[in-house]
Amino acid sequence: MKENSIFLLCWLVYFTSYIGRLNFPSVMAQLIQWGKLTASQAGTINMAYFLAYGMGQILNGFLGDRLKAKHMIFCGLFCSGIINGAMIFASNYFLMALFWFFNGIFQSMIWPPLIRTLSERLPEGERQKAGVNIVSSMVSGTLFSYLLSAFFLKFANWSFSFGFAAIDLIAISLLWLILYPTCIENKGCIGRTSLQESVDKATSLSLFDLFFKRGLFLLLIPVIIHGTIKDGVTSWIPTFISERFGLSPSLSLIITLIIPVINLASAYWAQHLFKLLKSETKAASVFFLTSALSLILLQTLGKQGALISGIFLAIVTASMMAVNVLFVNLIPMHFEKDNKVSTVSGLLNALAYFGSAFASLSIGFISERWGWDTTVFTWITGTLVGLGVCLLIRNLSFERK
């Protein structure tokens, strides 16, 4: 079916993008262990990516409603591949931070036009389903990246992770360019095909209206907090397990594989709870509560073993992945009639990644100076704040009135 070919091509693109973004967090433990980076420096490099990605999401969310997805996604994948290749030759901390910052810029060109493509090119009944199912590309990309990095850390070294990602990203960018006309352009676009019509509709609702009149500003705190936990914490999990339990970086990555497996189920939990509660914010409050309880258990019971810690951390990140589905995948779908899907998705994703950037830097700083107990306490505090805000705005609706 035409819908399947559209979804599968978008799935492959986003799966590949994760290989070129999670390879650095996957090898951080070895870079720190070998003395190439300190924990603070590793956190700063990761922060550079998230900060660039967040800023890029705002711009590319805006452009994604105006420019062709074909060109934006190709440029994002191809240039990310070049940057991953350059990471192999980064001789010092400054160059690694600079390259990884630009990787965040280029990777931010992928998601907004991709979610717009799914929204416009699929029938109305398939859009929400696709918004949930696309999470499997994130989870599969995470799983594959961790496995690949664990293999390279065990039998080679960290640079091979970047080399593989570079080749893969460039190859898939070319495949996207080749298959786009067949899979997407010739499949009978459900939405707008005229660029001018797209521009006219995209400018009919201002950013002020989006943010204040449609209530997006109320999501500011929970979106930032969920990004802090989902990506910021996830980036540090292999290092957390390695340092707390004295395991090798490769073994820590193997234990971390629990996380993406459980994360896959979280997307469908989010969809089920959303259908049951008829509210993204009500459903998000359940997942913030689950995350807070799991972090408390991590502090009290998780010290008994790396596997137990891995399970609790998996529940935490799965809960935040569910919140991500509700906020970043489903809420933008309410703005399809305004032709603002890409803009809203980019804006919300940007807020999430600003949280990720803050977490990446602060986790490295706090863990290095005060230890992991203090670090986990800050995570618990954050999830409780997110829970409180979601309960306050639980009746918020984004449907166009």
BALOBA-1460 file (C-alpha; in Angstrom, 3 decimals):
// residues 401
<rec num="1" residu="m" x="0.000" y="0.000" z="0.000"/>
<rec num="2" residu="k" x="1.139" y="3.572" z="-0.675"/>
<rec num="3" residu="e" x="0.775" y="4.484" z="3.004"/>
<rec num="4" residu="n" x="3.171" y="1.686" z="3.947"/>
<rec num="5" residu="s" x="5.882" y="2.822" z="1.537"/>
<rec num="6" residu="i" x="5.653" y="6.399" z="2.839"/>
<rec num="7" residu="f" x="5.902" y="5.270" z="6.452"/>
<rec num="8" residu="l" x="8.707" y="2.759" z="5.835"/>
<rec num="9" residu="l" x="10.891" y="5.299" z="4.069"/>
<rec num="10" residu="c" x="10.383" y="7.819" z="6.891"/>
<rec num="11" residu="w" x="11.049" y="5.039" z="9.420"/>
<rec num="12" residu="l" x="14.362" y="4.140" z="7.761"/>
<rec num="13" residu="v" x="15.459" y="7.789" z="7.743"/>
<rec num="14" residu="y" x="14.799" y="8.331" z="11.438"/>
<rec num="15" residu="f" x="16.282" y="4.963" z="12.414"/>
<rec num="16" residu="t" x="19.492" y="5.949" z="10.634"/>
<rec num="17" residu="s" x="19.593" y="9.382" z="12.243"/>
<rec num="18" residu="y" x="19.751" y="7.774" z="15.687"/>
<rec num="19" residu="i" x="22.858" y="5.816" z="14.750"/>
<rec num="20" residu="g" x="24.599" y="9.108" z="14.033"/>
<rec num="21" residu="r" x="23.509" y="10.817" z="17.251"/>
<rec num="22" residu="l" x="23.799" y="8.133" z="19.957"/>
<rec num="23" residu="n" x="27.266" y="6.893" z="19.068"/>
<rec num="24" residu="f" x="28.941" y="9.609" z="21.130"/>
<rec num="25" residu="p" x="26.972" y="8.884" z="24.351"/>
<rec num="26" residu="s" x="27.590" y="5.181" z="23.697"/>
<rec num="27" residu="v" x="31.377" y="5.613" z="23.734"/>
<rec num="28" residu="m" x="31.618" y="8.327" z="26.418"/>
<rec num="29" residu="a" x="32.542" y="5.831" z="29.126"/>
<rec num="30" residu="q" x="35.585" y="4.624" z="27.155"/>
<rec num="31" residu="l" x="36.653" y="8.174" z="26.283"/>
<rec num="32" residu="i" x="36.513" y="9.084" z="29.992"/>
<rec num="33" residu="q" x="38.189" y="5.828" z="31.049"/>
<rec num="34" residu="w" x="41.052" y="6.350" z="28.585"/>
<rec num="35" residu="g" x="41.576" y="9.906" z="29.835"/>
<rec num="36" residu="k" x="40.730" y="11.487" z="26.481"/>
<rec num="37" residu="l" x="37.903" y="13.443" z="28.147"/>
<rec num="38" residu="t" x="36.820" y="14.294" z="31.689"/>
<rec num="39" residu="a" x="33.187" y="13.731" z="32.721"/>
<rec num="40" residu="s" x="32.536" y="17.484" z="32.539"/>
<rec num="41" residu="q" x="34.040" y="17.714" z="29.055"/>
<rec num="42" residu="a" x="32.003" y="14.741" z="27.839"/>
<rec num="43" residu="g" x="28.892" y="16.371" z="29.258"/>
<rec num="44" residu="t" x="29.747" y="19.634" z="27.520"/>
<rec num="45" residu="i" x="30.144" y="17.904" z="24.153"/>
<rec num="46" residu="n" x="26.803" y="16.190" z="24.577"/>
<rec num="47" residu="m" x="25.291" y="19.499" z="25.668"/>
<rec num="48" residu="a" x="26.638" y="21.126" z="22.498"/>
<rec num="49" residu="y" x="24.689" y="18.602" z="20.421"/>
<rec num="50" residu="f" x="21.437" y="19.051" z="22.342"/>
<rec num="51" residu="l" x="21.723" y="22.839" z="22.362"/>
<rec num="52" residu="a" x="22.353" y="22.941" z="18.618"/>
<rec num="53" residu="y" x="19.562" y="20.456" z="17.997"/>
<rec num="54" residu="g" x="17.142" y="22.491" z="20.080"/>
<rec num="55" residu="m" x="17.978" y="25.763" z="18.339"/>
<rec num="56" residu="g" x="17.836" y="24.040" z="14.978"/>
<rec num="57" residu="q" x="14.410" y="22.582" z="15.737"/>
<rec num="58" residu="i" x="12.924" y="26.073" z="16.020"/>
<rec num="59" residu="l" x="14.335" y="27.238" z="12.688"/>
<rec num="60" residu="n" x="13.780" y="23.958" z="10.858"/>
<rec num="61" residu="g" x="10.295" y="23.572" z="12.303"/>
<rec num="62" residu="f" x="9.484" y="26.917" z="10.699"/>
<rec num="63" residu="l" x="11.203" y="25.984" z="7.423"/>
<rec num="64" residu="g" x="9.679" y="22.501" z="7.445"/>
<rec num="65" residu="d" x="6.239" y="24.006" z="6.766"/>
<rec num="66" residu="r" x="7.632" y="25.926" z="3.792"/>
<rec num="67" residu="l" x="10.428" y="23.962" z="2.105"/>
<rec num="68" residu="k" x="10.453" y="20.530" z="0.497"/>
<rec num="69" residu="a" x="11.021" y="17.647" z="2.894"/>
<rec num="70" residu="k" x="13.025" y="15.939" z="0.153"/>
<rec num="71" residu="h" x="15.790" y="18.537" z="0.248"/>
<rec num="72" residu="m" x="15.787" y="19.245" z="3.988"/>
<rec num="73" residu="i" x="16.040" y="15.604" z="5.042"/>
<rec num="74" residu="f" x="18.703" y="14.798" z="2.437"/>
<rec num="75" residu="c" x="20.846" y="17.713" z="3.609"/>
<rec num="76" residu="g" x="20.399" y="16.744" z="7.261"/>
<rec num="77" residu="l" x="21.386" y="13.110" z="6.759"/>
<rec num="78" residu="f" x="24.247" y="13.747" z="4.350"/>
<rec num="79" residu="c" x="25.886" y="16.512" z="6.378"/>
<rec num="80" residu="s" x="25.465" y="14.535" z="9.615"/>
<rec num="81" residu="g" x="27.353" y="11.724" z="7.895"/>
<rec num="82" residu="i" x="30.217" y="14.068" z="7.022"/>
<rec num="83" residu="i" x="30.395" y="15.330" z="10.608"/>
<rec num="84" residu="n" x="30.425" y="11.793" z="12.021"/>
<rec num="85" residu="g" x="33.364" y="11.019" z="9.769"/>
<rec num="86" residu="a" x="35.140" y="14.167" z="10.974"/>
<rec num="87" residu="m" x="34.780" y="13.043" z="14.614"/>
<rec num="88" residu="i" x="37.330" y="10.292" z="13.956"/>
<rec num="89" residu="f" x="39.978" y="12.929" z="13.320"/>
<rec num="90" residu="a" x="39.048" y="15.284" z="16.178"/>
<rec num="91" residu="s" x="42.318" y="15.512" z="18.068"/>
<rec num="92" residu="n" x="41.082" y="17.405" z="21.118"/>
<rec num="93" residu="y" x="38.062" y="18.282" z="23.247"/>
<rec num="94" residu="f" x="37.404" y="21.610" z="21.492"/>
<rec num="95" residu="l" x="37.188" y="20.041" z="18.028"/>
<rec num="96" residu="m" x="34.941" y="17.242" z="19.271"/>
<rec num="97" residu="a" x="32.577" y="19.792" z="20.839"/>
<rec num="98" residu="l" x="32.577" y="21.900" z="17.662"/>
<rec num="99" residu="f" x="31.909" y="18.953" z="15.352"/>
<rec num="100" residu="w" x="29.184" y="17.547" z="17.597"/>
<rec num="101" residu="f" x="27.524" y="20.967" z="17.771"/>
<rec num="102" residu="f" x="27.243" y="20.990" z="13.978"/>
<rec num="103" residu="n" x="25.962" y="17.419" z="14.049"/>
<rec num="104" residu="g" x="23.084" y="18.688" z="16.188"/>
<rec num="105" residu="i" x="22.370" y="21.466" z="13.678"/>
<rec num="106" residu="f" x="22.212" y="19.071" z="10.736"/>
<rec num="107" residu="q" x="20.249" y="16.392" z="12.589"/>
<rec num="108" residu="s" x="17.637" y="18.997" z="13.530"/>
<rec num="109" residu="m" x="16.731" y="19.255" z="9.846"/>
<rec num="110" residu="i" x="15.201" y="15.759" z="9.846"/>
<rec num="111" residu="w" x="12.333" y="15.521" z="12.350"/>
<rec num="112" residu="p" x="10.098" y="18.559" z="11.555"/>
<rec num="113" residu="p" x="9.733" y="17.880" z="7.794"/>
<rec num="114" residu="l" x="9.442" y="14.160" z="8.497"/>
<rec num="115" residu="i" x="6.484" y="14.541" z="10.891"/>
<rec num="116" residu="r" x="4.889" y="16.977" z="8.447"/>
<rec num="117" residu="t" x="5.306" y="14.400" z="5.661"/>
<rec num="118" residu="l" x="3.501" y="11.781" z="7.735"/>
<rec num="119" residu="s" x="0.750" y="14.234" z="8.658"/>
<rec num="120" residu="e" x="0.103" y="15.465" z="5.133"/>
<rec num="121" residu="r" x="0.724" y="12.339" z="3.067"/>
<rec num="122" residu="l" x="-1.267" y="9.875" z="5.151"/>
<rec num="123" residu="p" x="-5.073" y="9.624" z="5.478"/>
<rec num="124" residu="e" x="-6.495" y="11.167" z="8.651"/>
<rec num="125" residu="g" x="-7.138" y="7.804" z="10.291"/>
<rec num="126" residu="e" x="-3.510" y="6.752" z="9.799"/>
<rec num="127" residu="r" x="-1.783" y="9.873" z="11.134"/>
<rec num="128" residu="q" x="-1.983" y="9.201" z="14.871"/>
<rec num="129" residu="k" x="-1.056" y="5.580" z="14.289"/>
<rec num="130" residu="a" x="2.012" y="6.651" z="12.291"/>
<rec num="131" residu="g" x="2.914" y="9.219" z="14.974"/>
<rec num="132" residu="v" x="3.078" y="6.375" z="17.497"/>
<rec num="133" residu="n" x="4.648" y="3.743" z="15.253"/>
<rec num="134" residu="i" x="7.502" y="6.028" z="14.227"/>
<rec num="135" residu="v" x="8.795" y="5.640" z="17.795"/>
<rec num="136" residu="s" x="9.889" y="2.131" z="16.843"/>
<rec num="137" residu="s" x="12.508" y="3.749" z="14.585"/>
<rec num="138" residu="m" x="13.924" y="5.673" z="17.564"/>
<rec num="139" residu="v" x="13.968" y="2.574" z="19.743"/>
<rec num="140" residu="s" x="15.440" y="0.352" z="17.028"/>
<rec num="141" residu="g" x="18.044" y="2.999" z="16.220"/>
<rec num="142" residu="t" x="18.983" y="3.241" z="19.896"/>
<rec num="143" residu="l" x="19.238" y="-0.536" z="20.223"/>
<rec num="144" residu="f" x="21.319" y="-0.888" z="17.067"/>
<rec num="145" residu="s" x="23.610" y="1.996" z="18.032"/>
<rec num="146" residu="y" x="24.252" y="0.537" z="21.490"/>
<rec num="147" residu="l" x="24.914" y="-2.946" z="20.100"/>
<rec num="148" residu="l" x="27.210" y="-1.606" z="17.422"/>
<rec num="149" residu="s" x="29.156" y="0.564" z="19.854"/>
<rec num="150" residu="a" x="29.442" y="-2.303" z="22.364"/>
<rec num="151" residu="f" x="30.914" y="-4.474" z="19.590"/>
<rec num="152" residu="f" x="33.411" y="-1.807" z="18.534"/>
<rec num="153" residu="l" x="34.408" y="-1.016" z="22.139"/>
<rec num="154" residu="k" x="35.040" y="-4.695" z="22.777"/>
<rec num="155" residu="f" x="36.919" y="-5.593" z="19.591"/>
<rec num="156" residu="a" x="38.252" y="-2.285" z="18.263"/>
<rec num="157" residu="n" x="37.813" y="1.261" z="19.636"/>
<rec num="158" residu="w" x="35.426" y="4.208" z="19.805"/>
<rec num="159" residu="s" x="36.374" y="5.707" z="16.407"/>
<rec num="160" residu="f" x="34.799" y="2.798" z="14.511"/>
<rec num="161" residu="s" x="31.347" y="3.835" z="15.795"/>
<rec num="162" residu="f" x="31.690" y="7.182" z="14.043"/>
<rec num="163" residu="g" x="33.085" y="5.642" z="10.858"/>
<rec num="164" residu="f" x="30.186" y="3.243" z="10.502"/>
<rec num="165" residu="a" x="27.643" y="6.002" z="11.191"/>
<rec num="166" residu="a" x="29.247" y="8.251" z="8.564"/>
<rec num="167" residu="i" x="28.950" y="5.621" z="5.832"/>
<rec num="168" residu="d" x="25.412" y="4.660" z="6.854"/>
<rec num="169" residu="l" x="24.082" y="8.239" z="7.015"/>
<rec num="170" residu="i" x="25.497" y="9.180" z="3.609"/>
<rec num="171" residu="a" x="24.173" y="5.973" z="2.011"/>
<rec num="172" residu="i" x="20.647" y="6.446" z="3.392"/>
<rec num="173" residu="s" x="20.620" y="10.137" z="2.404"/>
<rec num="174" residu="l" x="21.238" y="9.079" z="-1.197"/>
<rec num="175" residu="l" x="18.613" y="6.334" z="-0.934"/>
<rec num="176" residu="w" x="16.093" y="8.898" z="0.372"/>
<rec num="177" residu="l" x="16.852" y="11.142" z="-2.613"/>
<rec num="178" residu="i" x="16.343" y="8.244" z="-5.030"/>
<rec num="179" residu="l" x="13.184" y="6.759" z="-3.479"/>
<rec num="180" residu="y" x="11.414" y="9.996" z="-2.503"/>
<rec num="181" residu="p" x="9.800" y="10.610" z="-5.918"/>
<rec num="182" residu="t" x="8.496" y="7.019" z="-6.085"/>
<rec num="183" residu="c" x="7.426" y="6.477" z="-2.482"/>
<rec num="184" residu="i" x="6.102" y="9.919" z="-1.607"/>
<rec num="185" residu="e" x="5.736" y="12.448" z="-4.446"/>
<rec num="186" residu="n" x="3.835" y="10.045" z="-6.685"/>
<rec num="187" residu="k" x="1.571" y="8.640" z="-3.990"/>
<rec num="188" residu="g" x="-1.219" y="11.143" z="-4.190"/>
<rec num="189" residu="c" x="-0.515" y="13.744" z="-1.526"/>
<rec num="190" residu="i" x="-3.341" y="14.003" z="0.996"/>
<rec num="191" residu="g" x="-2.305" y="17.498" z="2.068"/>
<rec num="192" residu="r" x="-1.086" y="20.575" z="0.220"/>
<rec num="193" residu="t" x="1.141" y="20.150" z="-2.829"/>
<rec num="194" residu="s" x="1.478" y="23.772" z="-3.826"/>
<rec num="195" residu="l" x="4.307" y="25.626" z="-2.097"/>
<rec num="196" residu="q" x="2.499" y="28.947" z="-2.336"/>
<rec num="197" residu="e" x="-0.667" y="27.487" z="-0.778"/>
<rec num="198" residu="s" x="1.492" y="26.002" z="1.961"/>
<rec num="199" residu="v" x="3.095" y="29.377" z="2.667"/>
<rec num="200" residu="d" x="-0.279" y="31.163" z="2.732"/>
<rec num="201" residu="k" x="-1.730" y="28.726" z="5.249"/>
<rec num="202" residu="a" x="1.446" y="28.556" z="7.308"/>
<rec num="203" residu="t" x="1.411" y="32.297" z="7.868"/>
<rec num="204" residu="s" x="-2.267" y="32.425" z="8.845"/>
<rec num="205" residu="l" x="-1.512" y="31.555" z="12.487"/>
<rec num="206" residu="s" x="1.263" y="33.524" z="14.180"/>
<rec num="207" residu="l" x="3.763" y="32.116" z="16.647"/>
<rec num="208" residu="f" x="2.169" y="34.329" z="19.317"/>
<rec num="209" residu="d" x="-1.210" y="32.720" z="18.627"/>
<rec num="210" residu="l" x="0.338" y="29.262" z="18.700"/>
<rec num="211" residu="f" x="2.194" y="29.821" z="21.921"/>
<rec num="212" residu="f" x="-0.346" y="31.779" z="23.944"/>
<rec num="213" residu="k" x="-3.842" y="31.560" z="22.424"/>
<rec num="214" residu="r" x="-3.563" y="27.825" z="21.740"/>
<rec num="215" residu="g" x="-1.890" y="27.165" z="25.085"/>
<rec num="216" residu="l" x="1.498" y="25.772" z="24.090"/>
<rec num="217" residu="f" x="3.269" y="27.974" z="26.666"/>
<rec num="218" residu="l" x="1.639" y="25.911" z="29.421"/>
<rec num="219" residu="l" x="3.706" y="22.926" z="28.268"/>
<rec num="220" residu="l" x="6.988" y="24.802" z="28.707"/>
<rec num="221" residu="i" x="8.051" y="23.262" z="32.031"/>
<rec num="222" residu="p" x="6.931" y="19.628" z="31.539"/>
<rec num="223" residu="v" x="8.365" y="19.500" z="28.000"/>
<rec num="224" residu="i" x="11.764" y="20.779" z="29.166"/>
<rec num="225" residu="i" x="11.794" y="18.393" z="32.145"/>
<rec num="226" residu="h" x="10.861" y="15.369" z="30.052"/>
<rec num="227" residu="g" x="13.704" y="16.224" z="27.651"/>
<rec num="228" residu="t" x="16.056" y="16.472" z="30.607"/>
<rec num="229" residu="i" x="15.221" y="12.915" z="31.644"/>
<rec num="230" residu="k" x="14.593" y="11.297" z="28.237"/>
<rec num="231" residu="d" x="17.786" y="12.315" z="26.465"/>
<rec num="232" residu="g" x="19.987" y="13.916" z="29.089"/>
<rec num="233" residu="v" x="19.747" y="11.006" z="31.518"/>
<rec num="234" residu="t" x="19.743" y="8.372" z="28.774"/>
<rec num="235" residu="s" x="23.054" y="9.724" z="27.466"/>
<rec num="236" residu="w" x="24.673" y="9.139" z="30.860"/>
<rec num="237" residu="i" x="23.221" y="5.707" z="31.680"/>
<rec num="238" residu="p" x="26.153" y="3.624" z="30.291"/>
<rec num="239" residu="t" x="28.603" y="5.848" z="32.222"/>
<rec num="240" residu="f" x="26.399" y="5.731" z="35.351"/>
<rec num="241" residu="i" x="26.354" y="1.917" z="35.350"/>
<rec num="242" residu="s" x="30.059" y="1.663" z="34.513"/>
<rec num="243" residu="e" x="31.131" y="4.015" z="37.325"/>
<rec num="244" residu="r" x="28.666" y="2.886" z="40.018"/>
<rec num="245" residu="f" x="29.341" y="-0.840" z="39.575"/>
<rec num="246" residu="g" x="32.894" y="-0.813" z="38.163"/>
<rec num="247" residu="l" x="31.936" y="-2.519" z="34.899"/>
<rec num="248" residu="s" x="33.699" y="-2.200" z="31.551"/>
<rec num="249" residu="p" x="32.157" y="0.287" z="29.066"/>
<rec num="250" residu="s" x="31.157" y="-2.520" z="26.673"/>
<rec num="251" residu="l" x="29.404" y="-4.539" z="29.428"/>
<rec num="252" residu="s" x="27.632" y="-1.408" z="30.649"/>
<rec num="253" residu="l" x="26.283" y="-0.871" z="27.135"/>
<rec num="254" residu="i" x="25.005" y="-4.465" z="26.994"/>
<rec num="255" residu="i" x="23.047" y="-3.932" z="30.239"/>
<rec num="256" residu="t" x="21.745" y="-0.641" z="28.821"/>
<rec num="257" residu="l" x="20.118" y="-2.595" z="25.971"/>
<rec num="258" residu="i" x="17.216" y="-3.245" z="28.347"/>
<rec num="259" residu="i" x="16.226" y="0.385" z="27.907"/>
<rec num="260" residu="p" x="15.272" y="0.597" z="24.205"/>
<rec num="261" residu="v" x="13.381" y="-2.705" z="24.411"/>
<rec num="262" residu="i" x="11.120" y="-1.358" z="27.176"/>
<rec num="263" residu="n" x="10.945" y="2.049" z="25.465"/>
<rec num="264" residu="l" x="9.276" y="0.462" z="22.449"/>
<rec num="265" residu="a" x="6.315" y="-0.635" z="24.547"/>
<rec num="266" residu="s" x="6.017" y="2.846" z="26.058"/>
<rec num="267" residu="a" x="4.822" y="4.391" z="22.787"/>
<rec num="268" residu="y" x="1.834" y="2.063" z="22.737"/>
<rec num="269" residu="w" x="1.165" y="2.641" z="26.430"/>
<rec num="270" residu="a" x="1.057" y="6.346" z="25.640"/>
<rec num="271" residu="q" x="-1.413" y="5.834" z="22.803"/>
<rec num="272" residu="h" x="-3.626" y="3.567" z="24.901"/>
<rec num="273" residu="l" x="-3.671" y="5.956" z="27.860"/>
<rec num="274" residu="f" x="-4.351" y="8.929" z="25.592"/>
<rec num="275" residu="k" x="-7.365" y="7.178" z="24.094"/>
<rec num="276" residu="l" x="-8.570" y="6.274" z="27.577"/>
<rec num="277" residu="l" x="-8.107" y="9.700" z="29.194"/>
<rec num="278" residu="k" x="-8.749" y="11.842" z="26.047"/>
<rec num="279" residu="s" x="-5.967" y="14.202" z="27.129"/>
<rec num="280" residu="e" x="-2.238" y="14.305" z="26.447"/>
<rec num="281" residu="t" x="-1.520" y="16.119" z="29.711"/>
<rec num="282" residu="k" x="-3.537" y="13.718" z="31.871"/>
<rec num="283" residu="a" x="-1.717" y="10.779" z="30.304"/>
<rec num="284" residu="a" x="1.643" y="12.549" z="30.758"/>
<rec num="285" residu="s" x="0.991" y="13.001" z="34.488"/>
<rec num="286" residu="v" x="0.718" y="9.211" z="34.869"/>
<rec num="287" residu="f" x="4.095" y="8.729" z="33.220"/>
<rec num="288" residu="f" x="5.776" y="11.465" z="35.268"/>
<rec num="289" residu="l" x="4.519" y="9.714" z="38.422"/>
<rec num="290" residu="t" x="5.827" y="6.358" z="37.173"/>
<rec num="291" residu="s" x="9.204" y="7.916" z="36.438"/>
<rec num="292" residu="a" x="9.459" y="9.518" z="39.893"/>
<rec num="293" residu="l" x="8.611" y="6.244" z="41.668"/>
<rec num="294" residu="s" x="11.142" y="4.325" z="39.561"/>
<rec num="295" residu="l" x="13.900" y="6.812" z="40.401"/>
<rec num="296" residu="i" x="13.124" y="6.484" z="44.099"/>
<rec num="297" residu="l" x="13.399" y="2.707" z="43.758"/>
<rec num="298" residu="l" x="16.663" y="3.171" z="41.860"/>
<rec num="299" residu="q" x="18.094" y="5.008" z="44.870"/>
<rec num="300" residu="t" x="16.821" y="2.522" z="47.442"/>
<rec num="301" residu="l" x="17.002" y="-0.873" z="45.691"/>
<rec num="302" residu="g" x="19.064" y="-0.236" z="42.572"/>
<rec num="303" residu="k" x="22.406" y="-0.284" z="44.379"/>
<rec num="304" residu="q" x="22.056" y="-4.056" z="44.825"/>
<rec num="305" residu="g" x="23.122" y="-4.704" z="41.230"/>
<rec num="306" residu="a" x="23.713" y="-3.275" z="37.772"/>
<rec num="307" residu="l" x="20.860" y="-5.260" z="36.213"/>
<rec num="308" residu="i" x="18.332" y="-4.029" z="38.793"/>
<rec num="309" residu="s" x="19.503" y="-0.463" z="38.212"/>
<rec num="310" residu="g" x="19.176" y="-1.011" z="34.473"/>
<rec num="311" residu="i" x="15.562" y="-2.129" z="34.875"/>
<rec num="312" residu="f" x="14.576" y="0.891" z="36.983"/>
<rec num="313" residu="l" x="16.345" y="3.247" z="34.575"/>
<rec num="314" residu="a" x="14.570" y="1.556" z="31.669"/>
<rec num="315" residu="i" x="11.195" y="2.273" z="33.295"/>
<rec num="316" residu="v" x="12.230" y="5.901" z="33.817"/>
<rec num="317" residu="t" x="13.282" y="6.463" z="30.216"/>
<rec num="318" residu="a" x="10.301" y="4.499" z="28.893"/>
<rec num="319" residu="s" x="7.975" y="6.779" z="30.844"/>
<rec num="320" residu="m" x="9.668" y="9.842" z="29.371"/>
<rec num="321" residu="m" x="9.521" y="8.307" z="25.892"/>
<rec num="322" residu="a" x="5.774" y="7.976" z="26.408"/>
<rec num="323" residu="v" x="5.596" y="11.665" z="27.370"/>
<rec num="324" residu="n" x="7.618" y="12.457" z="24.240"/>
<rec num="325" residu="v" x="5.067" y="10.623" z="22.089"/>
<rec num="326" residu="l" x="2.226" y="12.561" z="23.703"/>
<rec num="327" residu="f" x="3.882" y="15.981" z="23.482"/>
<rec num="328" residu="v" x="6.102" y="15.895" z="20.389"/>
<rec num="329" residu="n" x="4.360" y="13.311" z="18.178"/>
<rec num="330" residu="l" x="0.639" y="13.625" z="18.949"/>
<rec num="331" residu="i" x="0.036" y="17.247" z="20.005"/>
<rec num="332" residu="p" x="1.413" y="18.675" z="16.708"/>
<rec num="333" residu="m" x="-1.173" y="16.603" z="14.812"/>
<rec num="334" residu="h" x="-3.862" y="18.943" z="16.226"/>
<rec num="335" residu="f" x="-2.356" y="21.721" z="14.099"/>
<rec num="336" residu="e" x="-2.573" y="19.981" z="10.713"/>
<rec num="337" residu="k" x="-5.547" y="22.131" z="9.637"/>
<rec num="338" residu="d" x="-3.454" y="25.221" z="10.396"/>
<rec num="339" residu="n" x="-0.541" y="23.759" z="8.400"/>
<rec num="340" residu="k" x="1.632" y="24.183" z="11.485"/>
<rec num="341" residu="v" x="2.539" y="20.564" z="12.220"/>
<rec num="342" residu="s" x="6.242" y="21.052" z="11.508"/>
<rec num="343" residu="t" x="6.385" y="24.378" z="13.359"/>
<rec num="344" residu="v" x="4.700" y="23.039" z="16.500"/>
<rec num="345" residu="s" x="6.683" y="19.809" z="16.444"/>
<rec num="346" residu="g" x="9.926" y="21.752" z="16.027"/>
<rec num="347" residu="l" x="9.026" y="24.162" z="18.827"/>
<rec num="348" residu="l" x="8.134" y="21.423" z="21.324"/>
<rec num="349" residu="n" x="11.130" y="19.331" z="20.312"/>
<rec num="350" residu="a" x="13.361" y="22.378" z="20.740"/>
<rec num="351" residu="l" x="12.149" y="22.898" z="24.305"/>
<rec num="352" residu="a" x="12.783" y="19.219" z="25.051"/>
<rec num="353" residu="y" x="16.325" y="19.403" z="23.728"/>
<rec num="354" residu="f" x="17.101" y="22.566" z="25.656"/>
<rec num="355" residu="g" x="16.301" y="20.427" z="28.695"/>
<rec num="356" residu="s" x="18.565" y="17.701" z="27.307"/>
<rec num="357" residu="a" x="21.399" y="20.203" z="26.826"/>
<rec num="358" residu="f" x="21.080" y="21.436" z="30.401"/>
<rec num="359" residu="a" x="21.007" y="17.863" z="31.709"/>
<rec num="360" residu="s" x="24.054" y="16.748" z="29.729"/>
<rec num="361" residu="l" x="26.197" y="19.501" z="31.184"/>
<rec num="362" residu="s" x="24.789" y="19.470" z="34.718"/>
<rec num="363" residu="i" x="24.898" y="15.672" z="35.096"/>
<rec num="364" residu="g" x="28.592" y="15.593" z="34.224"/>
<rec num="365" residu="f" x="29.282" y="18.471" z="36.610"/>
<rec num="366" residu="i" x="27.180" y="17.169" z="39.532"/>
<rec num="367" residu="s" x="28.305" y="13.529" z="39.252"/>
<rec num="368" residu="e" x="31.960" y="14.574" z="39.079"/>
<rec num="369" residu="r" x="31.754" y="16.780" z="42.189"/>
<rec num="370" residu="w" x="29.015" y="15.333" z="44.397"/>
<rec num="371" residu="g" x="28.496" y="11.791" z="43.122"/>
<rec num="372" residu="w" x="25.624" y="9.852" z="41.596"/>
<rec num="373" residu="d" x="23.373" y="9.897" z="44.690"/>
<rec num="374" residu="t" x="23.044" y="13.670" z="44.465"/>
<rec num="375" residu="t" x="22.576" y="13.423" z="40.703"/>
<rec num="376" residu="v" x="19.696" y="10.960" z="41.000"/>
<rec num="377" residu="f" x="18.055" y="13.185" z="43.633"/>
<rec num="378" residu="t" x="17.938" y="16.034" z="41.085"/>
<rec num="379" residu="w" x="16.223" y="13.682" z="38.612"/>
<rec num="380" residu="i" x="13.569" y="12.786" z="41.207"/>
<rec num="381" residu="t" x="12.935" y="16.467" z="41.919"/>
<rec num="382" residu="g" x="12.523" y="17.213" z="38.224"/>
<rec num="383" residu="t" x="9.984" y="14.462" z="37.589"/>
<rec num="384" residu="l" x="7.907" y="15.565" z="40.591"/>
<rec num="385" residu="v" x="7.817" y="19.131" z="39.256"/>
<rec num="386" residu="g" x="6.739" y="17.818" z="35.838"/>
<rec num="387" residu="l" x="4.000" y="15.790" z="37.500"/>
<rec num="388" residu="g" x="2.721" y="18.821" z="39.413"/>
<rec num="389" residu="v" x="2.490" y="21.013" z="36.301"/>
<rec num="390" residu="c" x="0.747" y="18.304" z="34.247"/>
<rec num="391" residu="l" x="-1.858" y="17.895" z="36.996"/>
<rec num="392" residu="l" x="-2.467" y="21.647" z="36.992"/>
<rec num="393" residu="i" x="-3.034" y="21.772" z="33.215"/>
<rec num="394" residu="r" x="-4.701" y="18.366" z="32.891"/>
<rec num="395" residu="n" x="-7.804" y="19.771" z="31.156"/>
<rec num="396" residu="l" x="-5.851" y="21.667" z="28.483"/>
<rec num="397" residu="s" x="-7.091" y="21.075" z="24.906"/>
<rec num="398" residu="f" x="-5.236" y="21.923" z="21.675"/>
<rec num="399" residu="e" x="-8.100" y="21.373" z="19.229"/>
<rec num="400" residu="r" x="-8.814" y="24.364" z="16.997"/>
<rec num="401" residu="k" x="-11.933" y="26.099" z="18.203"/>
